[in-house]
Amino acid sequence: MAAADVYALVVPSVARALTLNKAYRAIVQEQDYIFGRDAMPEPPDNVYTHIDNATAPTLPEEFVYDWDSRLDWSRPSQRR
């Protein structure tokens, strides 16, 4: 099926738009953004449902850094 213009490629059908609106309304009503703010009426195909930390591949050792960027608020400031 050839599209006449870009609009036909990027805009969802009326049925799909209504389904997305319904899914987003449910997210907003619950104020539950644990899975993000994108309305997904069905689970995505290319996302893991569970990751086992014991068997998941990790980065090579040369790309693992042991540092912490959080500020240490426990000590009083030396500036006055």
PyMOL Python script that loads the backbone (N, CA, C, O; Angstrom):
from pymol import cmd

cmd.read_pdbstr("""\
ATOM      1  N   MET A   1       0.847  -1.179   0.000  1.00  0.00           N
ATOM      2  CA  MET A   1       0.000   0.000   0.000  1.00  0.00           C
ATOM      3  C   MET A   1       0.890   1.239   0.000  1.00  0.00           C
ATOM      4  O   MET A   1       1.668   1.436   0.933  1.00  0.00           O
ATOM      5  N   ALA A   2       0.791   2.048  -0.994  1.00  0.00           N
ATOM      6  CA  ALA A   2       1.589   3.264  -1.118  1.00  0.00           C
ATOM      7  C   ALA A   2       0.850   4.431  -0.477  1.00  0.00           C
ATOM      8  O   ALA A   2      -0.349   4.619  -0.685  1.00  0.00           O
ATOM      9  N   ALA A   3       1.588   5.207   0.305  1.00  0.00           N
ATOM     10  CA  ALA A   3       0.997   6.369   0.955  1.00  0.00           C
ATOM     11  C   ALA A   3       1.073   7.574   0.036  1.00  0.00           C
ATOM     12  O   ALA A   3       2.048   7.754  -0.693  1.00  0.00           O
ATOM     13  N   ALA A   4       0.033   8.397   0.080  1.00  0.00           N
ATOM     14  CA  ALA A   4      -0.013   9.575  -0.769  1.00  0.00           C
ATOM     15  C   ALA A   4       0.940  10.659  -0.272  1.00  0.00           C
ATOM     16  O   ALA A   4       1.511  11.398  -1.073  1.00  0.00           O
ATOM     17  N   ASP A   5       1.109  10.756   1.022  1.00  0.00           N
ATOM     18  CA  ASP A   5       2.011  11.742   1.602  1.00  0.00           C
ATOM     19  C   ASP A   5       2.476  11.269   2.982  1.00  0.00           C
ATOM     20  O   ASP A   5       2.087  10.196   3.443  1.00  0.00           O
ATOM     21  N   VAL A   6       3.301  12.071   3.625  1.00  0.00           N
ATOM     22  CA  VAL A   6       3.870  11.713   4.922  1.00  0.00           C
ATOM     23  C   VAL A   6       2.781  11.615   5.996  1.00  0.00           C
ATOM     24  O   VAL A   6       2.886  10.794   6.907  1.00  0.00           O
ATOM     25  N   TYR A   7       1.760  12.428   5.897  1.00  0.00           N
ATOM     26  CA  TYR A   7       0.669  12.430   6.872  1.00  0.00           C
ATOM     27  C   TYR A   7       0.087  11.027   7.046  1.00  0.00           C
ATOM     28  O   TYR A   7      -0.166  10.592   8.169  1.00  0.00           O
ATOM     29  N   ALA A   8      -0.117  10.339   5.961  1.00  0.00           N
ATOM     30  CA  ALA A   8      -0.693   8.990   6.022  1.00  0.00           C
ATOM     31  C   ALA A   8       0.254   8.004   6.706  1.00  0.00           C
ATOM     32  O   ALA A   8      -0.194   6.990   7.243  1.00  0.00           O
ATOM     33  N   LEU A   9       1.552   8.289   6.692  1.00  0.00           N
ATOM     34  CA  LEU A   9       2.522   7.392   7.310  1.00  0.00           C
ATOM     35  C   LEU A   9       2.655   7.598   8.821  1.00  0.00           C
ATOM     36  O   LEU A   9       2.896   6.638   9.554  1.00  0.00           O
ATOM     37  N   VAL A  10       2.500   8.838   9.294  1.00  0.00           N
ATOM     38  CA  VAL A  10       2.790   9.140  10.693  1.00  0.00           C
ATOM     39  C   VAL A  10       1.549   9.265  11.576  1.00  0.00           C
ATOM     40  O   VAL A  10       1.672   9.189  12.799  1.00  0.00           O
ATOM     41  N   VAL A  11       0.388   9.451  11.016  1.00  0.00           N
ATOM     42  CA  VAL A  11      -0.827   9.636  11.804  1.00  0.00           C
ATOM     43  C   VAL A  11      -1.548   8.293  11.939  1.00  0.00           C
ATOM     44  O   VAL A  11      -1.769   7.608  10.940  1.00  0.00           O
ATOM     45  N   PRO A  12      -1.917   7.914  13.168  1.00  0.00           N
ATOM     46  CA  PRO A  12      -2.617   6.637  13.332  1.00  0.00           C
ATOM     47  C   PRO A  12      -4.038   6.694  12.781  1.00  0.00           C
ATOM     48  O   PRO A  12      -4.598   7.769  12.565  1.00  0.00           O
ATOM     49  N   SER A  13      -4.589   5.539  12.564  1.00  0.00           N
ATOM     50  CA  SER A  13      -5.981   5.487  12.114  1.00  0.00           C
ATOM     51  C   SER A  13      -6.879   5.979  13.245  1.00  0.00           C
ATOM     52  O   SER A  13      -6.429   6.126  14.382  1.00  0.00           O
ATOM     53  N   VAL A  14      -8.145   6.231  12.931  1.00  0.00           N
ATOM     54  CA  VAL A  14      -9.080   6.713  13.951  1.00  0.00           C
ATOM     55  C   VAL A  14      -9.218   5.683  15.068  1.00  0.00           C
ATOM     56  O   VAL A  14      -9.220   6.043  16.245  1.00  0.00           O
ATOM     57  N   ALA A  15      -9.334   4.409  14.710  1.00  0.00           N
ATOM     58  CA  ALA A  15      -9.475   3.354  15.724  1.00  0.00           C
ATOM     59  C   ALA A  15      -8.226   3.278  16.602  1.00  0.00           C
ATOM     60  O   ALA A  15      -8.335   3.153  17.822  1.00  0.00           O
ATOM     61  N   ARG A  16      -7.042   3.353  15.994  1.00  0.00           N
ATOM     62  CA  ARG A  16      -5.792   3.292  16.766  1.00  0.00           C
ATOM     63  C   ARG A  16      -5.656   4.523  17.672  1.00  0.00           C
ATOM     64  O   ARG A  16      -5.224   4.396  18.818  1.00  0.00           O
ATOM     65  N   ALA A  17      -6.015   5.704  17.175  1.00  0.00           N
ATOM     66  CA  ALA A  17      -5.938   6.927  17.972  1.00  0.00           C
ATOM     67  C   ALA A  17      -6.866   6.849  19.182  1.00  0.00           C
ATOM     68  O   ALA A  17      -6.484   7.266  20.275  1.00  0.00           O
ATOM     69  N   LEU A  18      -8.071   6.327  19.008  1.00  0.00           N
ATOM     70  CA  LEU A  18      -8.995   6.191  20.126  1.00  0.00           C
ATOM     71  C   LEU A  18      -8.481   5.186  21.153  1.00  0.00           C
ATOM     72  O   LEU A  18      -8.644   5.392  22.356  1.00  0.00           O
ATOM     73  N   THR A  19      -7.867   4.109  20.689  1.00  0.00           N
ATOM     74  CA  THR A  19      -7.291   3.114  21.598  1.00  0.00           C
ATOM     75  C   THR A  19      -6.136   3.720  22.391  1.00  0.00           C
ATOM     76  O   THR A  19      -6.035   3.496  23.597  1.00  0.00           O
ATOM     77  N   LEU A  20      -5.266   4.482  21.734  1.00  0.00           N
ATOM     78  CA  LEU A  20      -4.153   5.142  22.421  1.00  0.00           C
ATOM     79  C   LEU A  20      -4.657   6.171  23.434  1.00  0.00           C
ATOM     80  O   LEU A  20      -4.109   6.284  24.530  1.00  0.00           O
ATOM     81  N   ASN A  21      -5.691   6.914  23.072  1.00  0.00           N
ATOM     82  CA  ASN A  21      -6.273   7.888  23.997  1.00  0.00           C
ATOM     83  C   ASN A  21      -6.824   7.200  25.242  1.00  0.00           C
ATOM     84  O   ASN A  21      -6.646   7.688  26.358  1.00  0.00           O
ATOM     85  N   LYS A  22      -7.490   6.071  25.046  1.00  0.00           N
ATOM     86  CA  LYS A  22      -8.060   5.325  26.172  1.00  0.00           C
ATOM     87  C   LYS A  22      -6.949   4.810  27.090  1.00  0.00           C
ATOM     88  O   LYS A  22      -7.070   4.879  28.314  1.00  0.00           O
ATOM     89  N   ALA A  23      -5.879   4.300  26.503  1.00  0.00           N
ATOM     90  CA  ALA A  23      -4.758   3.793  27.301  1.00  0.00           C
ATOM     91  C   ALA A  23      -4.084   4.925  28.060  1.00  0.00           C
ATOM     92  O   ALA A  23      -3.736   4.748  29.227  1.00  0.00           O
ATOM     93  N   TYR A  24      -3.890   6.079  27.438  1.00  0.00           N
ATOM     94  CA  TYR A  24      -3.252   7.210  28.117  1.00  0.00           C
ATOM     95  C   TYR A  24      -4.146   7.762  29.222  1.00  0.00           C
ATOM     96  O   TYR A  24      -3.650   8.156  30.277  1.00  0.00           O
ATOM     97  N   ARG A  25      -5.442   7.794  28.995  1.00  0.00           N
ATOM     98  CA  ARG A  25      -6.371   8.275  30.026  1.00  0.00           C
ATOM     99  C   ARG A  25      -6.294   7.391  31.270  1.00  0.00           C
ATOM    100  O   ARG A  25      -6.355   7.890  32.393  1.00  0.00           O
ATOM    101  N   ALA A  26      -6.162   6.093  31.071  1.00  0.00           N
ATOM    102  CA  ALA A  26      -6.043   5.178  32.214  1.00  0.00           C
ATOM    103  C   ALA A  26      -4.761   5.468  33.000  1.00  0.00           C
ATOM    104  O   ALA A  26      -4.767   5.424  34.230  1.00  0.00           O
ATOM    105  N   ILE A  27      -3.664   5.766  32.297  1.00  0.00           N
ATOM    106  CA  ILE A  27      -2.402   6.103  32.969  1.00  0.00           C
ATOM    107  C   ILE A  27      -2.561   7.381  33.781  1.00  0.00           C
ATOM    108  O   ILE A  27      -2.127   7.442  34.931  1.00  0.00           O
ATOM    109  N   VAL A  28      -3.171   8.392  33.200  1.00  0.00           N
ATOM    110  CA  VAL A  28      -3.327   9.690  33.864  1.00  0.00           C
ATOM    111  C   VAL A  28      -4.267   9.575  35.061  1.00  0.00           C
ATOM    112  O   VAL A  28      -4.012  10.182  36.101  1.00  0.00           O
ATOM    113  N   GLN A  29      -5.345   8.810  34.932  1.00  0.00           N
ATOM    114  CA  GLN A  29      -6.279   8.655  36.052  1.00  0.00           C
ATOM    115  C   GLN A  29      -5.606   7.999  37.249  1.00  0.00           C
ATOM    116  O   GLN A  29      -5.860   8.385  38.390  1.00  0.00           O
ATOM    117  N   GLU A  30      -4.759   7.019  37.004  1.00  0.00           N
ATOM    118  CA  GLU A  30      -4.082   6.321  38.090  1.00  0.00           C
ATOM    119  C   GLU A  30      -2.877   7.102  38.618  1.00  0.00           C
ATOM    120  O   GLU A  30      -2.424   6.862  39.737  1.00  0.00           O
ATOM    121  N   GLN A  31      -2.353   8.043  37.811  1.00  0.00           N
ATOM    122  CA  GLN A  31      -1.112   8.749  38.136  1.00  0.00           C
ATOM    123  C   GLN A  31      -0.006   7.743  38.442  1.00  0.00           C
ATOM    124  O   GLN A  31       0.770   7.921  39.380  1.00  0.00           O
ATOM    125  N   ASP A  32       0.051   6.699  37.647  1.00  0.00           N
ATOM    126  CA  ASP A  32       0.982   5.595  37.848  1.00  0.00           C
ATOM    127  C   ASP A  32       1.911   5.543  36.641  1.00  0.00           C
ATOM    128  O   ASP A  32       1.550   5.007  35.593  1.00  0.00           O
ATOM    129  N   TYR A  33       3.096   6.096  36.793  1.00  0.00           N
ATOM    130  CA  TYR A  33       4.028   6.177  35.667  1.00  0.00           C
ATOM    131  C   TYR A  33       5.179   5.190  35.810  1.00  0.00           C
ATOM    132  O   TYR A  33       6.264   5.441  35.285  1.00  0.00           O
ATOM    133  N   ILE A  34       4.974   4.068  36.511  1.00  0.00           N
ATOM    134  CA  ILE A  34       6.066   3.120  36.723  1.00  0.00           C
ATOM    135  C   ILE A  34       6.534   2.482  35.425  1.00  0.00           C
ATOM    136  O   ILE A  34       7.677   2.034  35.338  1.00  0.00           O
ATOM    137  N   PHE A  35       5.678   2.433  34.421  1.00  0.00           N
ATOM    138  CA  PHE A  35       6.060   1.881  33.121  1.00  0.00           C
ATOM    139  C   PHE A  35       6.262   2.976  32.089  1.00  0.00           C
ATOM    140  O   PHE A  35       6.349   2.688  30.896  1.00  0.00           O
ATOM    141  N   GLY A  36       6.339   4.234  32.528  1.00  0.00           N
ATOM    142  CA  GLY A  36       6.520   5.357  31.612  1.00  0.00           C
ATOM    143  C   GLY A  36       5.205   6.042  31.323  1.00  0.00           C
ATOM    144  O   GLY A  36       4.156   5.637  31.822  1.00  0.00           O
ATOM    145  N   ARG A  37       5.268   7.080  30.516  1.00  0.00           N
ATOM    146  CA  ARG A  37       4.062   7.848  30.188  1.00  0.00           C
ATOM    147  C   ARG A  37       3.519   7.523  28.806  1.00  0.00           C
ATOM    148  O   ARG A  37       2.479   8.046  28.407  1.00  0.00           O
ATOM    149  N   ASP A  38       4.212   6.668  28.080  1.00  0.00           N
ATOM    150  CA  ASP A  38       3.729   6.305  26.756  1.00  0.00           C
ATOM    151  C   ASP A  38       2.567   5.334  26.873  1.00  0.00           C
ATOM    152  O   ASP A  38       2.652   4.335  27.587  1.00  0.00           O
ATOM    153  N   ALA A  39       1.502   5.625  26.181  1.00  0.00           N
ATOM    154  CA  ALA A  39       0.332   4.748  26.183  1.00  0.00           C
ATOM    155  C   ALA A  39       0.604   3.551  25.282  1.00  0.00           C
ATOM    156  O   ALA A  39       0.856   3.704  24.087  1.00  0.00           O
ATOM    157  N   MET A  40       0.551   2.380  25.859  1.00  0.00           N
ATOM    158  CA  MET A  40       0.788   1.145  25.111  1.00  0.00           C
ATOM    159  C   MET A  40      -0.415   0.226  25.315  1.00  0.00           C
ATOM    160  O   MET A  40      -0.501  -0.445  26.343  1.00  0.00           O
ATOM    161  N   PRO A  41      -1.341   0.181  24.363  1.00  0.00           N
ATOM    162  CA  PRO A  41      -2.516  -0.668  24.545  1.00  0.00           C
ATOM    163  C   PRO A  41      -2.179  -2.164  24.589  1.00  0.00           C
ATOM    164  O   PRO A  41      -2.932  -2.955  25.159  1.00  0.00           O
ATOM    165  N   GLU A  42      -1.056  -2.545  23.992  1.00  0.00           N
ATOM    166  CA  GLU A  42      -0.610  -3.937  24.049  1.00  0.00           C
ATOM    167  C   GLU A  42       0.875  -3.951  24.390  1.00  0.00           C
ATOM    168  O   GLU A  42       1.583  -2.988  24.095  1.00  0.00           O
ATOM    169  N   PRO A  43       1.360  -5.030  25.007  1.00  0.00           N
ATOM    170  CA  PRO A  43       2.785  -5.078  25.375  1.00  0.00           C
ATOM    171  C   PRO A  43       3.679  -4.995  24.135  1.00  0.00           C
ATOM    172  O   PRO A  43       3.350  -5.572  23.098  1.00  0.00           O
ATOM    173  N   PRO A  44       4.813  -4.278  24.232  1.00  0.00           N
ATOM    174  CA  PRO A  44       5.721  -4.188  23.084  1.00  0.00           C
ATOM    175  C   PRO A  44       6.414  -5.521  22.822  1.00  0.00           C
ATOM    176  O   PRO A  44       6.611  -6.318  23.739  1.00  0.00           O
ATOM    177  N   ASP A  45       6.778  -5.754  21.569  1.00  0.00           N
ATOM    178  CA  ASP A  45       7.406  -7.017  21.176  1.00  0.00           C
ATOM    179  C   ASP A  45       8.890  -7.063  21.517  1.00  0.00           C
ATOM    180  O   ASP A  45       9.424  -8.147  21.753  1.00  0.00           O
ATOM    181  N   ASN A  46       9.562  -5.934  21.551  1.00  0.00           N
ATOM    182  CA  ASN A  46      11.024  -5.920  21.657  1.00  0.00           C
ATOM    183  C   ASN A  46      11.532  -5.492  23.030  1.00  0.00           C
ATOM    184  O   ASN A  46      12.633  -4.951  23.138  1.00  0.00           O
ATOM    185  N   VAL A  47      10.740  -5.727  24.087  1.00  0.00           N
ATOM    186  CA  VAL A  47      11.131  -5.358  25.435  1.00  0.00           C
ATOM    187  C   VAL A  47      11.034  -6.588  26.332  1.00  0.00           C
ATOM    188  O   VAL A  47      10.047  -7.322  26.284  1.00  0.00           O
ATOM    189  N   TYR A  48      12.053  -6.807  27.141  1.00  0.00           N
ATOM    190  CA  TYR A  48      12.043  -7.946  28.058  1.00  0.00           C
ATOM    191  C   TYR A  48      10.970  -7.759  29.126  1.00  0.00           C
ATOM    192  O   TYR A  48      10.770  -6.647  29.615  1.00  0.00           O
ATOM    193  N   THR A  49      10.284  -8.829  29.487  1.00  0.00           N
ATOM    194  CA  THR A  49       9.315  -8.766  30.577  1.00  0.00           C
ATOM    195  C   THR A  49       9.988  -9.003  31.920  1.00  0.00           C
ATOM    196  O   THR A  49       9.473  -8.573  32.952  1.00  0.00           O
ATOM    197  N   HIS A  50      11.144  -9.688  31.923  1.00  0.00           N
ATOM    198  CA  HIS A  50      11.883  -9.970  33.153  1.00  0.00           C
ATOM    199  C   HIS A  50      13.362 -10.118  32.823  1.00  0.00           C
ATOM    200  O   HIS A  50      13.714 -10.684  31.788  1.00  0.00           O
ATOM    201  N   ILE A  51      14.220  -9.621  33.687  1.00  0.00           N
ATOM    202  CA  ILE A  51      15.665  -9.768  33.512  1.00  0.00           C
ATOM    203  C   ILE A  51      16.224 -10.416  34.767  1.00  0.00           C
ATOM    204  O   ILE A  51      16.030  -9.909  35.872  1.00  0.00           O
ATOM    205  N   ASP A  52      16.913 -11.528  34.599  1.00  0.00           N
ATOM    206  CA  ASP A  52      17.545 -12.226  35.718  1.00  0.00           C
ATOM    207  C   ASP A  52      18.967 -11.696  35.870  1.00  0.00           C
ATOM    208  O   ASP A  52      19.803 -11.910  34.993  1.00  0.00           O
ATOM    209  N   ASN A  53      19.247 -11.011  36.966  1.00  0.00           N
ATOM    210  CA  ASN A  53      20.563 -10.404  37.176  1.00  0.00           C
ATOM    211  C   ASN A  53      21.682 -11.433  37.246  1.00  0.00           C
ATOM    212  O   ASN A  53      22.832 -11.112  36.948  1.00  0.00           O
ATOM    213  N   ALA A  54      21.369 -12.652  37.631  1.00  0.00           N
ATOM    214  CA  ALA A  54      22.405 -13.679  37.756  1.00  0.00           C
ATOM    215  C   ALA A  54      22.904 -14.168  36.401  1.00  0.00           C
ATOM    216  O   ALA A  54      24.062 -14.568  36.279  1.00  0.00           O
ATOM    217  N   THR A  55      22.053 -14.142  35.390  1.00  0.00           N
ATOM    218  CA  THR A  55      22.441 -14.679  34.085  1.00  0.00           C
ATOM    219  C   THR A  55      22.525 -13.630  32.982  1.00  0.00           C
ATOM    220  O   THR A  55      22.953 -13.943  31.872  1.00  0.00           O
ATOM    221  N   ALA A  56      22.126 -12.396  33.265  1.00  0.00           N
ATOM    222  CA  ALA A  56      22.143 -11.351  32.237  1.00  0.00           C
ATOM    223  C   ALA A  56      23.577 -10.969  31.885  1.00  0.00           C
ATOM    224  O   ALA A  56      24.420 -10.854  32.775  1.00  0.00           O
ATOM    225  N   PRO A  57      23.863 -10.773  30.603  1.00  0.00           N
ATOM    226  CA  PRO A  57      25.215 -10.340  30.233  1.00  0.00           C
ATOM    227  C   PRO A  57      25.471  -8.926  30.742  1.00  0.00           C
ATOM    228  O   PRO A  57      24.555  -8.105  30.798  1.00  0.00           O
ATOM    229  N   THR A  58      26.697  -8.650  31.106  1.00  0.00           N
ATOM    230  CA  THR A  58      27.058  -7.330  31.603  1.00  0.00           C
ATOM    231  C   THR A  58      28.120  -6.712  30.700  1.00  0.00           C
ATOM    232  O   THR A  58      28.610  -7.349  29.768  1.00  0.00           O
ATOM    233  N   LEU A  59      28.459  -5.479  30.990  1.00  0.00           N
ATOM    234  CA  LEU A  59      29.491  -4.800  30.220  1.00  0.00           C
ATOM    235  C   LEU A  59      30.853  -5.428  30.488  1.00  0.00           C
ATOM    236  O   LEU A  59      31.074  -5.990  31.560  1.00  0.00           O
ATOM    237  N   PRO A  60      31.759  -5.340  29.534  1.00  0.00           N
ATOM    238  CA  PRO A  60      33.131  -5.788  29.795  1.00  0.00           C
ATOM    239  C   PRO A  60      33.745  -4.965  30.931  1.00  0.00           C
ATOM    240  O   PRO A  60      33.340  -3.828  31.173  1.00  0.00           O
ATOM    241  N   GLU A  61      34.712  -5.543  31.614  1.00  0.00           N
ATOM    242  CA  GLU A  61      35.309  -4.923  32.798  1.00  0.00           C
ATOM    243  C   GLU A  61      35.857  -3.518  32.522  1.00  0.00           C
ATOM    244  O   GLU A  61      35.796  -2.658  33.401  1.00  0.00           O
ATOM    245  N   GLU A  62      36.385  -3.268  31.328  1.00  0.00           N
ATOM    246  CA  GLU A  62      36.958  -1.943  31.042  1.00  0.00           C
ATOM    247  C   GLU A  62      35.898  -0.846  30.942  1.00  0.00           C
ATOM    248  O   GLU A  62      36.242   0.335  30.934  1.00  0.00           O
ATOM    249  N   PHE A  63      34.617  -1.212  30.866  1.00  0.00           N
ATOM    250  CA  PHE A  63      33.543  -0.228  30.797  1.00  0.00           C
ATOM    251  C   PHE A  63      32.771  -0.100  32.107  1.00  0.00           C
ATOM    252  O   PHE A  63      31.759   0.599  32.158  1.00  0.00           O
ATOM    253  N   VAL A  64      33.227  -0.755  33.152  1.00  0.00           N
ATOM    254  CA  VAL A  64      32.567  -0.686  34.458  1.00  0.00           C
ATOM    255  C   VAL A  64      33.360   0.269  35.337  1.00  0.00           C
ATOM    256  O   VAL A  64      34.564   0.093  35.527  1.00  0.00           O
ATOM    257  N   TYR A  65      32.680   1.284  35.873  1.00  0.00           N
ATOM    258  CA  TYR A  65      33.332   2.298  36.694  1.00  0.00           C
ATOM    259  C   TYR A  65      32.781   2.238  38.113  1.00  0.00           C
ATOM    260  O   TYR A  65      31.579   2.065  38.314  1.00  0.00           O
ATOM    261  N   ASP A  66      33.659   2.381  39.082  1.00  0.00           N
ATOM    262  CA  ASP A  66      33.255   2.348  40.479  1.00  0.00           C
ATOM    263  C   ASP A  66      33.358   3.758  41.058  1.00  0.00           C
ATOM    264  O   ASP A  66      34.344   4.101  41.709  1.00  0.00           O
ATOM    265  N   TRP A  67      32.330   4.568  40.815  1.00  0.00           N
ATOM    266  CA  TRP A  67      32.298   5.910  41.356  1.00  0.00           C
ATOM    267  C   TRP A  67      30.863   6.284  41.672  1.00  0.00           C
ATOM    268  O   TRP A  67      29.914   5.692  41.158  1.00  0.00           O
ATOM    269  N   ASP A  68      30.732   7.274  42.523  1.00  0.00           N
ATOM    270  CA  ASP A  68      29.421   7.707  42.975  1.00  0.00           C
ATOM    271  C   ASP A  68      29.323   9.218  42.776  1.00  0.00           C
ATOM    272  O   ASP A  68      30.144   9.965  43.309  1.00  0.00           O
ATOM    273  N   SER A  69      28.345   9.666  42.028  1.00  0.00           N
ATOM    274  CA  SER A  69      28.239  11.092  41.716  1.00  0.00           C
ATOM    275  C   SER A  69      27.327  11.840  42.695  1.00  0.00           C
ATOM    276  O   SER A  69      27.095  13.037  42.530  1.00  0.00           O
ATOM    277  N   ARG A  70      26.809  11.143  43.709  1.00  0.00           N
ATOM    278  CA  ARG A  70      25.951  11.823  44.680  1.00  0.00           C
ATOM    279  C   ARG A  70      26.773  12.732  45.588  1.00  0.00           C
ATOM    280  O   ARG A  70      27.929  12.434  45.890  1.00  0.00           O
ATOM    281  N   LEU A  71      26.179  13.836  46.019  1.00  0.00           N
ATOM    282  CA  LEU A  71      26.847  14.771  46.923  1.00  0.00           C
ATOM    283  C   LEU A  71      26.826  14.219  48.340  1.00  0.00           C
ATOM    284  O   LEU A  71      25.861  13.572  48.748  1.00  0.00           O
ATOM    285  N   ASP A  72      27.892  14.476  49.085  1.00  0.00           N
ATOM    286  CA  ASP A  72      27.986  14.040  50.472  1.00  0.00           C
ATOM    287  C   ASP A  72      27.555  15.198  51.373  1.00  0.00           C
ATOM    288  O   ASP A  72      28.332  16.127  51.598  1.00  0.00           O
ATOM    289  N   TRP A  73      26.333  15.153  51.886  1.00  0.00           N
ATOM    290  CA  TRP A  73      25.787  16.218  52.713  1.00  0.00           C
ATOM    291  C   TRP A  73      26.055  15.975  54.198  1.00  0.00           C
ATOM    292  O   TRP A  73      25.612  16.764  55.032  1.00  0.00           O
ATOM    293  N   SER A  74      26.763  14.913  54.545  1.00  0.00           N
ATOM    294  CA  SER A  74      26.972  14.592  55.950  1.00  0.00           C
ATOM    295  C   SER A  74      28.022  15.478  56.615  1.00  0.00           C
ATOM    296  O   SER A  74      27.984  15.661  57.832  1.00  0.00           O
ATOM    297  N   ARG A  75      28.949  16.026  55.852  1.00  0.00           N
ATOM    298  CA  ARG A  75      29.995  16.884  56.412  1.00  0.00           C
ATOM    299  C   ARG A  75      29.594  18.341  56.281  1.00  0.00           C
ATOM    300  O   ARG A  75      29.022  18.726  55.261  1.00  0.00           O
ATOM    301  N   PRO A  76      29.881  19.174  57.296  1.00  0.00           N
ATOM    302  CA  PRO A  76      29.560  20.604  57.187  1.00  0.00           C
ATOM    303  C   PRO A  76      30.442  21.284  56.131  1.00  0.00           C
ATOM    304  O   PRO A  76      31.575  20.869  55.885  1.00  0.00           O
ATOM    305  N   SER A  77      29.921  22.284  55.547  1.00  0.00           N
ATOM    306  CA  SER A  77      30.646  23.016  54.508  1.00  0.00           C
ATOM    307  C   SER A  77      31.815  23.784  55.108  1.00  0.00           C
ATOM    308  O   SER A  77      31.714  24.312  56.215  1.00  0.00           O
ATOM    309  N   GLN A  78      32.940  23.846  54.365  1.00  0.00           N
ATOM    310  CA  GLN A  78      34.120  24.585  54.818  1.00  0.00           C
ATOM    311  C   GLN A  78      34.073  26.036  54.358  1.00  0.00           C
ATOM    312  O   GLN A  78      34.839  26.865  54.850  1.00  0.00           O
ATOM    313  N   ARG A  79      33.184  26.353  53.421  1.00  0.00           N
ATOM    314  CA  ARG A  79      33.081  27.721  52.918  1.00  0.00           C
ATOM    315  C   ARG A  79      32.227  28.562  53.832  1.00  0.00           C
ATOM    316  O   ARG A  79      31.235  28.085  54.383  1.00  0.00           O
ATOM    317  N   ARG A  80      32.608  29.815  53.997  1.00  0.00           N
ATOM    318  CA  ARG A  80      31.802  30.748  54.779  1.00  0.00           C
ATOM    319  C   ARG A  80      31.776  32.074  54.122  1.00  0.00           C
ATOM    320  O   ARG A  80      31.146  33.003  54.628  1.00  0.00           O
TER     321      ARG A  80
END
""", "prot")
cmd.dss("prot")
cmd.show_as("cartoon", "prot")
cmd.util.cbc("prot")
cmd.orient("prot")
